[in-house]
């Protein structure tokens, strides 16, 4: 029992389909991009003023500093308990 493959599923062997490259009357081939070029996205950060950016950066610095301090305390306490 043999099954015949649908030619629409095999575009490389389908000679009637010219969608990947379209030929012109003179036999030239147009370039076709595989991937569309990415457009640069506008981010919320780009739309902020300099003052807003400075406020956000300072809040991040303070949050990281507090987290590091909490981690140091936790590590000291945990180290003391482990050495008992």
Beta strands, then each sheet from edge to edge (+ up, - down):
end
